[in-house]
Amino acid sequence: MKDIINLIKNRYSVRDFLPDPLPQEVIDDMIEAARLAPSAQNRQPWRYVLITEPERIKELVKNTGLIGLSNYFIKDAPCLVIACADVKKNLKLNQKDYYLVDVAISFQQMMLAAWAHGVGSCWMAAFNEEKLAKHLGLPKNYRIVAMSPFGYPKDSKTLYSKALNVFSGSERRLKKEDILVKLP
């Protein structure tokens, strides 16, 4: 139990990657962890696009409407994963689409499996979904939920990394008592 808690505590968003490709064993473990995630009525709506060709990643960055600083750090990652949902597999109850939760759980499991191998990631949702789906040629029944670069972290504290950490650093995490709602 302590191992998983330590893995979660030590994980952080990585935005600066070594160019080293990920071994197939690591990719297989990432996919297996994602595949085993729980989902509403076991519908398993997750579908993943995995890109490991550097030129394809750079092409995607140029043509898909990434917003903000995203394109600065994913263009050099050795692996990019786009987390999608097949909405035909969606469970909708009380006007709630469960595919968003299902894919998020699955993607987080993929990220934790990667981290167990020393591979970093950074959850991203700042992209133009329509442009990205068109660029990838995804079926109409697929929705893009999130994406992440994956790679071995560079041991660097660049100005860019320091600036991003000010806005999104893990030291800004809420305390346990701040996330629990006290009922009357």
N, C-alpha and C positions, 0 to 999 in steps of 0.2 A: 504493500500500500504506500509506503514511504517513497518508493521509486517513482510512482506516477505523480505524487505530489511534488517531488523534487524536479521532475521533468517539466511540470507545468510552471513551477516557480521560476525556473531558470530560463524558460523560453522567452525570447524577445523578438520583436520585428526586425528583420535583417534587411538592409537596403544597400549593402555594398558586398558584392560577391566575388569570390575567386572564379577564374574561368574554367576550373576543372569540371569535366562532365560528371554527372551522377552515375555510379555503377548501376547496372540493371537490377541487382539484388535490392538496392535502396528503393528504386522506383517500384519494384514488385511489392515491397513491404508497404510503401505509401498507398498503393492501389488496394492492397489487401485490407489495410486498416480502414480505408474509406468504404470499401465494399461491405464490411462487417457492421457498419453503423446501424443503429435502430432507426426506424421510420414509422410514420403513421400507417397502421394496418399492413406493415411490412411491404409497402408499395415500391420502395427503393427508387425514387424518381431521379436520383443523381446520375449524371453523365459527365464525363471529363474529357476535355481536349488537352492533350499533353504534347508540348512542343519542345524539342531539344536541339533543333537546328538553329545555330546563331543567326543566320541570314533571315530565316522565317520570323524569328523573334523581333529582329530590327525592322523588318517589313511591317509586321503587325503594329509595332510602336508608332511608325510613321503614318499609318493609314486608318487608325481606328478610333480616333477621338479620345485618347487618354487625356484626362483632365488634371491640371495642376502639375505637380512635380513627379507624378508617377513615371512618365517616360524616361526620366533621368536615371532611375535606378533599375528598371526592368530590362532595359536594352542590353545590358551586359550580363544578365543572369544566364546560367547554362541550361535552365529549364523553366518553362512557364506553363502553368496549369490554369485552365479556364473551367470553373465549376458551373455546370448547367443543370437545369431540371427539365425533364420531359413532362410537360404539363398534362399529358394524357394519363400520367401516373399519379396526378395530384389527388389528394383527398381534400374536399372543401366542405366544411361544416361551419354553420353559424357565420357565414360570409368570411371565413378565414381559410386562406390557402396554406396548406401544410407543407407544400414543397419547399418553401423558403426555410423553414425550420429543419426539415429533413436534410436538405443539401448543406446547410450550415453545420449541422452535427457531423455529417460525413466528411466535409472539408476540414473541419477542426481535427478530426481523427487522423486525416492524411498529414496535416501539419505536425501533429505530435509524433507520429511515426517517423516523419522526416527528421525532426529534432532529436529523436532517440539515436539517429545515425549521425548527428552533428550537422545536419543540413537545415539551414535557416529558410524562413519564408516571411512574407508580409502580406496580410489580408488586404485586398484592394476592391473597392466598389466604385471608384471614380473613373468611369468610362462611359462612352456613348454605346449603349447596348445595341441599338439598331445598326450602327456602323460596324461594330465588332462582329455581330452575328452575320451580317452580309459578307464581311471580309472572310470569315471562316467558312461560309457556305452552310450554316447550320439549318436544320429543318425548321419549319415555321412553328412547330409545337415545342421547340426548345426555348427556354428563358435562361439568360446568363445571370447567375446570382452573384458571383464574385470571381476573382482571379488572384493568382499569386505567383511571383517569381520564387524559384527554389534554387539553392546553391549553398556551397560552403562559405561561411562568413569570412570576409577579409578582416584581419585584425587591425582595423584602422579607425581612427577618429578624425575623419575629414571634416572640413568646415561644414559641408553639406550635411553630414551625419549629425554633427553637433547641433546644427540649426533645426533639423527635423526632430531631434530628441527633446528640444525645448517645448515643442508643440505636442508631441505624442509620446514622450518617454514614459517608461514603466514606473518611474519614481512618483508619477502622478496618480497611481492606483488608489482607489478608495480603500479605507480600512474596513475590516469585517463588520464592525458595528454600524458603518455608514451604508451598507447595502442591505441590511436586514430591516424589514418594515415591522414596527411594533404595533400590534393590533390592540385596540382599546379593550 
